[in-house]
Amino acid sequence: MPPRTNACSICRKKRIKCDATLPQCLMCIRFGRQCPGPTSGPVFVDMTSYASKKKKAKRSRRELDLAPGCWSPKSSGIGLILPPELAFGKAMQISQRNTLNEAFFGNFLLYFTSTGEEKDLQNRMTWLHRLPALSTDGTNSALTLALRATASAYCGVETSNIALLQQACKLYGQALHMHSQLLRSKRDVTVHMVSTSVLLSLFEAMQATTADAYRAHINGAAKMIEVTGPGECLEGVLCQLFFHIRTQMTFVYLTTRSGDESNVCVRRILEGTLSYRKLPVFQKLTGSVSRLAECYVGLEEEEEGEGGKQMKIGLGSYVEMKSEVDALWLEYREMAEKKGEQLFWKSSAGTTEYRDAFTALCVAYFASARVLLSILAPRLAATYLDFIDYYGMILDAAAFLRTSTIGCAYMRMAAPLYLVALHGKTVGQRDIAVEIFEEWRLGSMGGISKLALERIYASKMLEQRTDDPPKGGMATVG
């Protein structure tokens, strides 16, 4: 408390000597100011700016590095737009150690969940919605580490935080080590173990270490589902996991020519582990696309090995597979018509709109099946010519998912886009598909795009060598 003074407020403010004369001081009269008179009662002066301050504790280097990745401008108010299914995940008490996981769920789940998925897969709740509870129930430390690694990788890429990416790689190594120990212990396979492998594959999709690593995680997860008991399904969680795995197995098989479904008993998984009585249309479609992809890869290997185009597939096999795809498309369209819904339509702006994100993905895979059929069609199938631009349909679906910022569905577009990049009808279509992969390479899908681009550029170089005339001299005409 400063010493008491009777100076008027104007003199005190201007820090000049005041004689405290009533009713006006002489200084105010001299300078022509309206004097409020001497102050009466207690006087309080704000001295906080001059008071001594305690020295603040220095923030740790780790806190400075990780802060941008934990809370980004995108995460502000994220709780206000969460769908009802995620409310329980956000309402959970999260420890300080899992602060990064909270930011991960706030951004990653909304970015990686496609609307309409649960209706087609007959799920009551998707895997990503159950992930917060699965990773915090304390039964599997490898899953917790895998989640933290994937969360750190995603946030690190989105915020261009190198320190966070380095931390993600460290956590990935720890999760991989702990997961391998758990698998060697020969315990019963649980949904936690399958989730760990899928999360590690998502990490590889963002930050690829090797092509073999991504393929190994996907195939390993499929093998684990094969030996998982029906009690681990958790209201359809394994159904959605297996659906994701099958789409990625198709992409891996197309790009690496290994890891096909032939070593995984799909029928036993769907009807035994997942207890399906009536298979969803998309699961049937994925099976058709996988069989066509196997024929496609076999054709490519023959062409490269012997230098010429071989017999593609027999007319009988072609008609059988084409009829199967036609029947699935008719069934899918009739299901929508019974509900009074339209699968897709042209907007006033000329763009293609879809019923929901999952519908766009389904249409893209139907188009992929048609593309593979056209590539594999034998010469005798000329009477089955189809003038619909299926490459354009795939690009339309990709454009729709791109505007919806749905990463998981967009990630599943890798196989259809890969076919467009290699076999599009026009150079423009092929260039657009390559541009999408290049955009992914600079974003949160860098690993999976790297896998595709390596194969695409290798195929283009092979075509250039084949098309270039031999060097040496001009041919003479005799």
VEXVEXGU-506780 format. One line per 10 residues: for each residue z, x, y of C-alpha. Coordinates in Angstrom, 1 decimal. Layout:
BEGIN
Z,X,Y | ...
***
This chain:
BEGIN
0.0,0.0,0.0 | -1.0,1.6,3.4 | 1.4,1.6,6.3 | 1.7,-1.7,8.3 | -0.3,-1.9,11.5 | -0.5,-4.7,14.2 | -4.1,-3.7,15.3 | -6.6,-6.5,15.6 | -9.1,-6.8,12.8 | -12.0,-5.6,15.0
-10.3,-2.4,16.0 | -9.1,-1.8,12.5 | -12.7,-2.3,11.2 | -14.1,0.1,13.7 | -11.2,2.5,13.2 | -10.3,2.8,16.9 | -6.8,2.7,18.4 | -5.6,-0.8,19.3 | -2.7,-1.5,21.8 | -2.0,-4.9,20.1
-1.8,-6.6,23.5 | -1.5,-10.4,23.5 | -3.6,-12.5,23.5 | -6.4,-9.9,23.6 | -6.2,-6.1,23.2 | -7.5,-3.9,26.0 | -10.1,-2.2,23.8 | -11.8,-5.6,23.0 | -11.6,-6.6,26.7 | -13.1,-3.2,27.8
-16.1,-3.5,25.4 | -16.6,-7.3,25.9 | -15.7,-8.3,22.4 | -13.9,-11.5,21.3 | -10.5,-10.3,20.2 | -8.9,-12.2,17.3 | -5.5,-11.0,18.4 | -3.0,-8.8,16.6 | -2.6,-9.3,12.8 | 0.5,-11.1,11.7
1.9,-11.3,8.1 | 1.2,-8.8,5.3 | -2.0,-6.8,5.3 | -3.9,-5.8,2.1 | -6.5,-3.1,2.3 | -9.0,-2.5,-0.5 | -8.5,1.1,-1.6 | -10.1,0.9,-5.0 | -13.1,3.1,-4.1 | -10.7,5.9,-3.2
-8.3,5.5,-6.1 | -8.4,8.2,-8.7 | -10.3,7.3,-11.9 | -9.6,8.3,-15.4 | -12.2,10.5,-17.0 | -14.5,8.4,-19.4 | -14.8,9.5,-23.0 | -18.2,11.1,-23.6 | -20.5,9.0,-25.7 | -21.5,10.5,-29.0
-25.0,11.7,-29.5 | -25.4,9.3,-32.4 | -24.5,6.3,-30.3 | -27.0,7.3,-27.6 | -29.8,7.7,-30.1 | -29.2,4.5,-32.1 | -28.5,2.2,-29.2 | -32.1,1.4,-28.3 | -32.9,0.5,-31.9 | -30.0,-1.8,-32.3
-30.6,-4.0,-29.3 | -34.1,-4.4,-28.0 | -35.2,-6.9,-25.3 | -36.8,-8.9,-28.1 | -33.4,-9.6,-29.6 | -31.9,-11.3,-26.5 | -31.2,-14.9,-27.2 | -32.6,-14.6,-30.7 | -29.9,-16.8,-32.1 | -31.2,-19.8,-30.0
-34.5,-19.9,-31.9 | -33.3,-19.2,-35.4 | -34.4,-21.8,-38.0 | -31.6,-23.8,-39.6 | -31.9,-21.9,-42.9 | -30.8,-18.7,-41.1 | -27.8,-20.1,-39.3 | -25.5,-19.1,-42.1 | -26.7,-15.5,-41.9 | -26.2,-15.2,-38.2
-22.8,-16.9,-38.3 | -21.3,-14.3,-40.7 | -18.8,-11.8,-39.4 | -20.6,-8.5,-39.4 | -18.8,-5.2,-39.3 | -19.6,-2.5,-36.8 | -21.2,-0.5,-39.6 | -23.7,-3.3,-40.1 | -24.6,-3.9,-36.5 | -28.1,-2.6,-37.1
-28.5,-5.1,-39.9 | -27.7,-7.9,-37.5 | -30.5,-6.8,-35.2 | -32.7,-6.4,-38.3 | -32.1,-10.0,-39.3 | -32.6,-11.2,-35.8 | -36.1,-9.7,-35.6 | -37.3,-8.9,-39.1 | -36.6,-12.2,-40.7 | -38.4,-14.3,-38.0
-41.3,-11.8,-38.1 | -41.6,-11.6,-41.9 | -41.1,-15.3,-42.9 | -44.1,-17.6,-43.2 | -43.8,-21.3,-42.6 | -44.9,-23.6,-45.4 | -44.1,-21.0,-48.1 | -41.2,-22.9,-49.7 | -43.3,-26.1,-50.2 | -46.1,-24.3,-52.1
-43.8,-22.1,-54.2 | -41.3,-25.0,-54.9 | -38.5,-23.0,-53.4 | -35.4,-24.4,-51.7 | -34.7,-21.2,-49.9 | -36.8,-18.0,-49.7 | -35.6,-14.6,-50.6 | -35.5,-13.3,-47.1 | -33.2,-16.2,-46.1 | -30.8,-15.2,-48.9
-30.9,-11.5,-48.2 | -28.0,-11.5,-45.7 | -25.6,-12.9,-48.3 | -27.0,-10.8,-51.2 | -26.6,-7.6,-49.2 | -23.0,-8.2,-48.1 | -21.4,-9.6,-51.3 | -20.2,-6.1,-52.3 | -21.8,-6.1,-55.7 | -24.6,-3.6,-55.1
-24.3,-0.7,-52.7 | -27.9,0.4,-53.3 | -29.2,-2.9,-51.9 | -27.0,-2.5,-48.8 | -28.4,1.1,-48.3 | -32.0,-0.1,-48.9 | -31.5,-2.9,-46.4 | -30.1,-0.5,-43.8 | -33.0,1.9,-44.4 | -35.6,-0.8,-44.0
-33.9,-2.2,-41.0 | -33.7,1.3,-39.4 | -37.4,1.9,-40.2 | -38.5,-1.4,-38.7 | -36.4,-1.1,-35.5 | -37.3,2.6,-35.2 | -41.1,1.8,-35.3 | -40.7,-1.1,-32.9 | -38.8,1.0,-30.3 | -40.5,4.3,-31.0
-37.1,5.9,-31.7 | -37.6,9.1,-33.7 | -33.8,9.6,-34.3 | -33.7,6.1,-35.9 | -36.7,6.9,-38.1 | -35.0,10.1,-39.3 | -31.9,8.1,-40.1 | -34.0,5.6,-42.0 | -35.5,8.3,-44.2 | -32.0,9.6,-44.9
-30.7,6.2,-45.9 | -33.9,5.6,-48.0 | -33.1,8.8,-50.0 | -29.5,7.7,-50.6 | -30.6,4.2,-51.6 | -33.2,5.6,-54.0 | -30.7,7.9,-55.6 | -28.1,5.1,-56.0 | -30.7,2.7,-57.3 | -32.0,5.1,-59.9
-28.4,5.7,-61.1 | -27.9,2.0,-61.5 | -31.0,1.6,-63.5 | -30.1,4.5,-65.8 | -26.8,2.8,-66.5 | -28.7,0.2,-68.5 | -26.8,-2.8,-67.0 | -28.3,-6.2,-67.0 | -30.9,-6.6,-64.4 | -29.8,-8.8,-61.5
-31.6,-10.3,-58.5 | -29.9,-7.5,-56.4 | -31.7,-4.8,-58.3 | -35.1,-6.6,-57.9 | -34.3,-7.1,-54.2 | -33.6,-3.4,-53.8 | -36.9,-2.4,-55.3 | -38.8,-4.8,-53.1 | -36.9,-3.6,-50.0 | -37.8,0.0,-50.9
-41.4,-1.1,-51.2 | -41.2,-2.7,-47.8 | -39.9,0.7,-46.5 | -42.9,2.4,-48.0 | -45.2,-0.2,-46.5 | -43.8,0.8,-43.1 | -43.3,4.5,-43.6 | -45.3,5.6,-46.6 | -44.1,8.8,-48.4 | -46.8,8.7,-51.1
-49.1,6.1,-52.5 | -47.4,6.6,-55.9 | -44.1,5.6,-54.4 | -45.3,2.3,-53.1 | -47.0,1.5,-56.4 | -43.9,2.5,-58.4 | -41.6,0.3,-56.4 | -43.9,-2.8,-56.8 | -44.5,-2.2,-60.5 | -40.9,-1.5,-61.1
-39.8,-4.7,-59.4 | -42.3,-6.7,-61.6 | -40.9,-5.0,-64.8 | -37.4,-5.8,-63.8 | -38.2,-9.5,-63.2 | -39.7,-9.5,-66.7 | -36.3,-8.7,-68.2 | -34.2,-10.7,-65.8 | -32.4,-13.7,-67.2 | -33.1,-17.3,-65.9
-29.6,-17.4,-64.4 | -30.6,-14.9,-61.7 | -33.2,-17.2,-60.1 | -30.8,-18.3,-57.3 | -32.6,-21.6,-56.2 | -36.1,-20.1,-56.3 | -35.3,-16.7,-54.8 | -36.9,-14.8,-57.7 | -40.0,-17.1,-57.5 | -40.7,-16.0,-53.9
-40.0,-12.3,-54.9 | -42.5,-12.4,-57.7 | -45.1,-14.1,-55.6 | -44.8,-11.3,-53.0 | -44.9,-8.7,-55.8 | -48.1,-10.2,-57.3 | -50.0,-10.1,-54.0 | -49.0,-6.5,-53.5 | -49.9,-5.6,-57.1 | -53.4,-6.9,-56.4
-53.7,-4.7,-53.3 | -52.3,-1.7,-55.0 | -54.7,-2.1,-57.9 | -57.7,-2.4,-55.6 | -56.8,0.7,-53.6 | -55.3,3.0,-56.2 | -57.0,1.6,-59.4 | -53.7,1.6,-61.3 | -50.7,-0.6,-61.5 | -52.5,-3.8,-62.7
-50.7,-6.8,-64.2 | -51.9,-6.1,-67.7 | -48.6,-4.4,-68.5 | -46.5,-7.3,-67.1 | -46.3,-10.5,-69.0 | -46.9,-12.9,-66.1 | -46.8,-16.1,-68.2 | -43.4,-15.2,-69.7 | -42.0,-14.5,-66.2 | -43.3,-17.7,-64.7
-42.3,-20.0,-67.6 | -39.2,-18.1,-68.9 | -37.4,-16.2,-66.2 | -38.5,-18.5,-63.3 | -38.5,-21.7,-65.4 | -41.7,-23.1,-64.0 | -42.9,-26.2,-65.8 | -45.9,-26.8,-63.5 | -47.2,-23.6,-61.9 | -47.9,-23.7,-58.1
-51.6,-23.5,-57.2 | -51.1,-20.2,-55.5 | -49.6,-18.6,-58.6 | -52.6,-19.7,-60.6 | -54.9,-18.4,-57.9 | -53.2,-15.0,-57.8 | -53.8,-14.8,-61.5 | -57.5,-15.5,-61.1 | -57.8,-12.9,-58.2 | -56.0,-10.3,-60.3
-58.5,-10.8,-63.2 | -61.4,-10.6,-60.8 | -59.9,-7.4,-59.2 | -59.7,-5.8,-62.7 | -63.4,-6.4,-63.3 | -64.2,-5.2,-59.8 | -62.3,-1.9,-60.2 | -63.9,-1.4,-63.6 | -67.4,-1.9,-62.1 | -66.6,0.7,-59.3
-65.5,3.3,-61.8 | -68.7,2.9,-63.8 | -70.8,3.2,-60.7 | -69.1,6.4,-59.6 | -69.0,7.9,-63.1 | -72.6,7.3,-64.1 | -74.3,7.2,-60.7 | -75.9,3.8,-61.1 | -75.1,0.1,-61.1 | -74.1,-1.2,-64.5
-74.1,-4.7,-65.9 | -71.4,-6.6,-63.9 | -70.0,-9.4,-66.0 | -71.6,-11.8,-68.4 | -73.0,-15.1,-67.3 | -70.5,-17.0,-69.5 | -67.5,-15.1,-68.0 | -68.8,-15.6,-64.5 | -69.2,-19.4,-65.0 | -65.8,-19.7,-66.5
-64.0,-17.8,-63.7 | -66.0,-19.6,-61.0 | -65.1,-23.0,-62.5 | -61.5,-22.0,-62.6 | -61.5,-21.1,-58.9 | -63.4,-24.3,-58.0 | -60.9,-26.4,-59.9 | -57.9,-24.7,-58.1 | -59.5,-25.3,-54.7 | -60.2,-28.9,-55.5
-56.6,-29.4,-56.6 | -55.2,-27.6,-53.5 | -57.4,-29.8,-51.2 | -56.4,-33.0,-53.0 | -52.7,-32.2,-52.7 | -53.1,-32.0,-48.9 | -55.2,-35.2,-48.7 | -52.5,-37.1,-50.6 | -50.0,-36.1,-47.9 | -52.5,-37.0,-45.1
-52.8,-33.4,-44.0 | -55.7,-31.3,-43.1 | -55.8,-27.7,-44.4 | -57.8,-26.2,-41.4 | -59.9,-27.3,-38.5 | -61.8,-26.0,-35.5 | -59.9,-26.1,-32.1 | -61.6,-27.0,-28.8 | -61.6,-23.3,-28.0 | -63.7,-22.6,-31.2
-60.9,-20.9,-33.1 | -59.8,-21.9,-36.6 | -56.4,-23.6,-36.8 | -54.4,-24.1,-40.1 | -51.8,-26.5,-41.3 | -49.2,-23.6,-41.4 | -49.1,-19.9,-41.9 | -48.9,-20.1,-45.7 | -52.0,-22.3,-45.8 | -53.9,-19.7,-43.9
-52.8,-17.1,-46.5 | -53.9,-19.4,-49.4 | -57.3,-20.0,-47.8 | -57.8,-16.2,-47.4 | -57.1,-15.7,-51.1 | -59.5,-18.4,-52.1 | -62.1,-16.7,-49.9 | -61.2,-13.4,-51.6 | -61.8,-14.9,-55.0 | -65.2,-16.1,-53.8
-66.0,-12.7,-52.4 | -65.2,-11.0,-55.8 | -67.2,-13.6,-57.6 | -70.3,-12.9,-55.4 | -69.9,-9.1,-56.0 | -69.5,-9.5,-59.7 | -72.2,-12.2,-60.1 | -74.9,-11.3,-62.7 | -78.5,-11.6,-61.8 | -78.8,-14.8,-63.8
-76.3,-16.5,-61.5 | -78.8,-16.8,-58.7 | -78.8,-20.6,-59.0 | -75.1,-20.5,-57.9 | -75.9,-19.1,-54.4 | -73.2,-20.0,-51.8 | -74.1,-19.7,-48.1 | -70.5,-20.1,-46.8 | -69.3,-17.0,-44.9 | -66.2,-16.2,-46.9
-65.7,-12.9,-45.1 | -65.6,-14.8,-41.8 | -63.0,-17.2,-43.4 | -60.7,-14.2,-44.2 | -61.0,-12.8,-40.6 | -60.2,-16.3,-39.2 | -57.1,-16.5,-41.3 | -56.1,-13.0,-40.2 | -56.6,-13.9,-36.6 | -54.4,-17.0,-37.0
-51.6,-15.0,-38.7 | -52.0,-12.3,-36.0 | -51.2,-14.7,-33.2 | -48.3,-16.1,-35.2 | -46.7,-12.6,-35.5 | -45.9,-13.2,-39.2 | -45.6,-9.8,-40.6 | -44.9,-10.6,-44.3 | -47.9,-13.0,-44.5 | -49.9,-10.6,-42.5
-48.9,-7.8,-44.9 | -50.1,-10.0,-47.8 | -53.5,-10.1,-46.0 | -54.1,-6.4,-46.9 | -56.1,-7.2,-50.1 | -58.5,-9.7,-48.5 | -59.0,-7.5,-45.4 | -59.7,-4.5,-47.7 | -62.5,-6.5,-49.3 | -63.9,-7.3,-45.8
-63.7,-3.7,-44.7 | -65.8,-2.6,-47.7 | -68.2,-5.5,-48.3 | -68.4,-7.5,-45.1 | -71.8,-9.1,-44.5 | -72.2,-7.5,-41.1 | -71.1,-4.2,-39.5 | -69.1,-6.2,-37.0 | -67.0,-7.9,-39.7 | -66.4,-4.5,-41.4
-65.4,-2.9,-38.1 | -62.9,-5.8,-37.3 | -61.2,-5.3,-40.6 | -60.9,-1.6,-40.1 | -59.6,-2.1,-36.6 | -56.8,-4.4,-38.0 | -55.7,-1.6,-40.4 | -55.9,0.9,-37.6 | -53.6,-1.3,-35.5 | -51.2,-1.7,-38.4
-51.2,2.1,-38.8 | -49.7,2.5,-35.3 | -47.2,-0.3,-35.8 | -44.6,-1.5,-38.4 | -47.2,-1.6,-41.3 | -48.2,2.1,-41.1 | -47.7,2.9,-44.7 | -49.7,0.1,-46.3 | -52.6,0.6,-43.8 | -52.7,4.3,-44.5
-53.2,3.4,-48.2 | -56.1,1.1,-47.3 | -57.8,3.3,-44.7 | -57.8,6.4,-47.0 | -59.8,4.4,-49.6 | -62.1,2.7,-47.0 | -63.0,6.0,-45.4 | -63.5,7.7,-48.7 | -65.9,4.9,-49.8 | -67.8,5.2,-46.5
-68.2,8.9,-46.9 | -69.5,8.3,-50.5 | -72.1,5.8,-49.1 | -73.3,8.2,-46.4 | -73.8,11.0,-49.0 | -75.8,8.6,-51.2 | -77.9,7.3,-48.3 | -78.6,10.7,-46.7 | -82.0,12.2,-47.7 | -81.9,15.5,-49.6
-82.1,18.6,-47.5 | -84.7,21.3,-48.1 | -88.1,20.3,-46.9 | -90.4,17.4,-46.1 | -92.1,15.7,-48.9 | -95.8,16.1,-49.0 | -98.3,13.3,-49.7 | -101.0,14.4,-52.1
***
